[in-house]
Amino acid sequence: MTFTDLHHRAAPLLLPNAWDVASALALADAGFPAVGTTSFGVAASGGSPDGGRASKQATQVLAQKLRGAPFYLSADIEDGYGDDPEEVAAYAAGLGVDGINIEDSTDERLIDPARHAAKVAAIKRTSPSLFVNARVDTYWLGQEATVEESLARANAYVAAGADGIFIPGATDPSELRDLVNGIHAPVNTLVHPELTLAELGVLGVRRVSTGSLPYRSAMDAAVRAATDVRDGGTPPNATPYRVMQERLVRHHRAQQRD
């Protein structure tokens, strides 16, 4: 089964998002066949806010460190970290991943859909087998957040070669159904605050991403672990040190063999 095939099964693909090698390996060990990266988690773990193309180098390094791992990897590359389609395509090709997520906004503003379509087309020309998930940021940014505008952008990207469409921030079930029915490619959403994975599948959603949720949850868990002990509680249960260490050792040895 290929990464593309995972988007055409009976149930939606749940794509958890990692921010470093350890989190990616842990998610894979939990049984997920594919893992994505989160630009927020990657940027934040390096001390930078999300956006502004801050995660470019760190994403490249993370993809390199995960190369050859026994799961599919999709990289969140913000807006492609550039305006020139050919430079964006070269960057995407150099990652060595199975898929990418590329958004149609820069610095929190929507860009001309023709410009984004040009990036998608250049990526597909350079890397025909790479799964390109084109992100429509209308709902995420609250800019031109209508079904009509979102469909126009999405279908322009599909025409340019996009393999999937990601519409974060769209949560209304009726709008999600209209979006799914109007896009001739697998539609991706974020985890829904009220709808289960199965319920999103009934609406026609083919992929659901966790986004930065695991990273933010991990930060909360770290704070709770420290404050519980500080306040007289007992240390929380956690994966044993030796288990996590062995997971990293195995991955390190596999990379050295490759």
C-alpha positions in Angstrom: 0.0 0.0 0.0 1.4 3.4 -1.0 1.0 6.7 0.8 -1.5 7.7 -1.9 -3.4 4.5 -1.3 -3.9 5.4 2.4 -6.1 8.3 1.2 -8.5 6.0 -0.6 -9.5 3.5 2.1 -12.9 3.0 3.7 -11.9 5.0 6.8 -10.1 8.3 6.7 -6.3 8.4 7.2 -5.5 9.8 10.6 -2.2 11.5 10.2 -0.5 12.4 13.5 2.1 15.2 13.4 5.5 15.0 15.0 8.0 17.7 15.7 11.3 15.7 16.2 12.7 12.3 15.6 11.6 10.9 19.0 8.0 11.9 18.6 7.9 10.5 15.0 9.3 7.2 16.2 6.9 7.0 19.1 3.9 7.7 16.8 5.1 5.0 14.4 5.5 2.5 17.2 1.9 3.2 18.2 0.8 1.7 14.9 0.5 4.7 12.6 1.6 3.9 9.0 2.3 7.5 8.2 3.4 10.5 10.2 3.4 14.2 9.3 5.5 17.0 10.6 4.0 20.2 12.2 5.6 23.5 11.3 4.4 24.9 14.6 6.0 22.2 16.6 9.2 22.2 14.6 9.5 26.0 14.8 8.5 26.2 18.4 10.9 23.5 19.6 13.7 25.6 18.0 12.6 28.7 19.8 10.8 30.4 16.8 7.1 31.3 16.3 5.3 29.5 13.5 5.2 31.0 10.1 7.6 33.5 8.5 9.4 30.5 7.0 11.3 29.9 10.2 11.0 26.1 10.0 12.7 25.7 6.7 16.1 24.4 7.8 14.8 22.4 10.8 12.2 20.7 8.6 15.0 19.7 6.1 17.1 18.3 8.9 14.2 16.4 10.4 13.3 14.9 7.1 16.9 13.8 6.6 17.1 12.2 10.1 13.9 10.3 9.4 14.9 9.1 5.9 14.6 5.4 5.6 12.3 5.0 8.6 9.7 2.3 8.3 6.7 4.6 7.8 5.5 7.2 5.3 6.5 10.7 6.1 4.7 13.9 5.0 6.5 17.2 5.6 4.7 20.5 6.4 6.6 23.1 4.4 4.5 26.2 5.2 4.3 28.1 1.9 7.2 26.3 0.4 9.6 28.8 2.0 9.8 30.9 -1.1 8.0 32.7 -3.9 9.8 31.1 -6.9 8.0 27.9 -8.0 11.2 26.2 -9.2 13.0 26.9 -6.0 10.1 25.6 -4.0 10.0 22.5 -6.2 13.8 21.9 -5.7 13.4 22.2 -1.9 10.5 19.7 -1.9 12.4 17.2 -4.0 15.4 17.4 -1.8 13.5 16.4 1.3 13.2 12.8 0.3 9.7 12.4 1.8 6.5 10.7 0.6 4.3 13.8 0.8 4.3 17.5 1.5 1.8 20.0 2.8 2.0 23.4 1.2 -0.3 26.4 2.2 -1.6 29.2 0.1 -0.8 32.0 2.5 2.4 33.9 3.5 2.8 35.9 6.6 -0.9 35.2 7.6 -2.3 36.6 4.3 -3.8 34.6 1.4 -1.7 34.7 -1.8 -3.0 34.8 -5.3 -4.3 31.3 -6.1 -2.5 31.3 -9.4 0.8 31.8 -7.7 0.1 28.8 -5.4 -1.0 26.7 -8.4 2.3 27.5 -10.1 4.1 26.1 -7.0 2.0 23.0 -7.1 2.6 22.5 -10.8 6.4 22.9 -10.4 6.6 20.4 -7.6 4.6 17.8 -9.6 6.8 18.3 -12.6 10.0 17.8 -10.5 8.6 15.1 -8.3 5.7 13.3 -10.0 5.4 10.6 -7.3 5.3 13.1 -4.3 1.9 13.4 -2.7 1.2 17.1 -2.8 -1.4 18.2 -0.2 -2.4 21.8 -1.2 -3.7 23.7 1.8 -6.5 26.3 1.4 -6.2 28.8 4.2 -9.5 30.7 3.8 -11.1 29.3 6.9 -7.9 29.1 8.9 -7.2 32.8 8.5 -10.8 33.9 8.3 -10.1 35.5 4.9 -12.6 35.0 2.0 -13.9 32.1 4.2 -16.7 30.9 1.9 -17.4 27.5 0.3 -17.3 29.2 -3.1 -13.9 30.8 -2.7 -12.4 27.7 -1.0 -13.7 25.5 -3.9 -12.3 27.9 -6.5 -8.9 27.8 -4.9 -9.0 24.0 -4.3 -9.9 23.1 -7.8 -7.3 25.4 -9.2 -4.7 23.4 -7.2 -6.2 20.1 -8.3 -6.0 21.2 -11.9 -2.3 22.1 -11.3 -1.6 18.5 -10.0 -2.4 18.5 -6.3 -3.1 15.0 -5.0 -5.1 16.2 -2.0 -6.6 19.4 -0.5 -6.3 20.5 3.1 -8.8 22.9 4.5 -8.0 23.6 8.1 -10.5 25.6 10.1 -13.5 24.3 8.2 -15.7 22.7 10.9 -19.4 23.2 9.9 -20.6 19.7 8.8 -22.8 21.1 6.0 -19.9 23.2 4.6 -17.5 20.2 4.9 -19.9 18.1 2.9 -20.2 20.8 0.2 -16.4 21.1 0.1 -15.9 17.4 -0.2 -18.5 17.1 -2.9 -17.0 19.9 -4.9 -13.4 18.8 -4.8 -12.2 16.0 -7.1 -9.4 14.9 -4.7 -9.1 13.6 -1.2 -10.0 16.3 1.3 -8.0 16.7 4.5 -9.2 18.5 7.7 -7.8 19.0 11.2 -9.1 17.0 14.1 -12.7 18.2 14.6 -13.7 19.5 18.1 -17.0 17.7 18.0 -17.0 15.1 15.2 -15.2 11.8 15.5 -12.9 10.3 12.8 -15.8 8.0 11.7 -18.2 10.9 11.5 -15.8 12.9 9.4 -15.5 9.9 7.1 -19.3 9.8 6.7 -19.0 13.4 5.4 -16.5 12.2 2.9 -13.3 13.5 4.5 -10.4 11.2 3.5 -7.6 12.4 5.8 -7.6 14.0 9.3 -4.4 15.7 10.7 -3.7 16.3 14.3 -1.7 19.4 13.5 0.1 20.9 16.4 -2.2 19.2 19.0 0.3 16.5 20.0 3.1 19.1 20.5 0.9 21.4 22.6 -0.4 18.4 24.6 3.1 17.3 25.2 4.0 20.7 26.6 1.0 20.5 28.9 2.0 17.1 30.1 5.6 18.2 30.8 4.3 21.1 32.9 1.9 18.8 34.8 4.7 16.3 35.5 6.8 19.0 37.1 4.1 20.7 39.0 2.6 17.5 40.3 5.9 16.6 41.9 6.5 20.2 43.1 3.0 20.2 44.7 3.5 16.9 46.6 2.1 14.5 44.0 3.6 11.4 42.6 5.4 11.3 39.3 3.1 10.4 36.4 3.4 7.2 34.4 5.5 7.5 31.3 7.2 5.3 28.8 10.4 4.0 30.5 13.7 5.6 29.7 15.1 2.3 28.4 12.2 1.8 25.9 12.7 5.3 24.4 16.4 4.9 24.4 16.3 1.6 22.6 13.9 3.0 20.0 16.4 5.8 19.2 19.3 3.4 19.2 17.6 1.1 16.7 16.8 4.1 14.4 20.3 5.4 14.7 21.8 2.1 13.8 19.5 1.7 10.8 20.5 5.1 9.5 24.2 4.2 9.8 23.6 1.0 7.8 21.9 3.0 5.1 
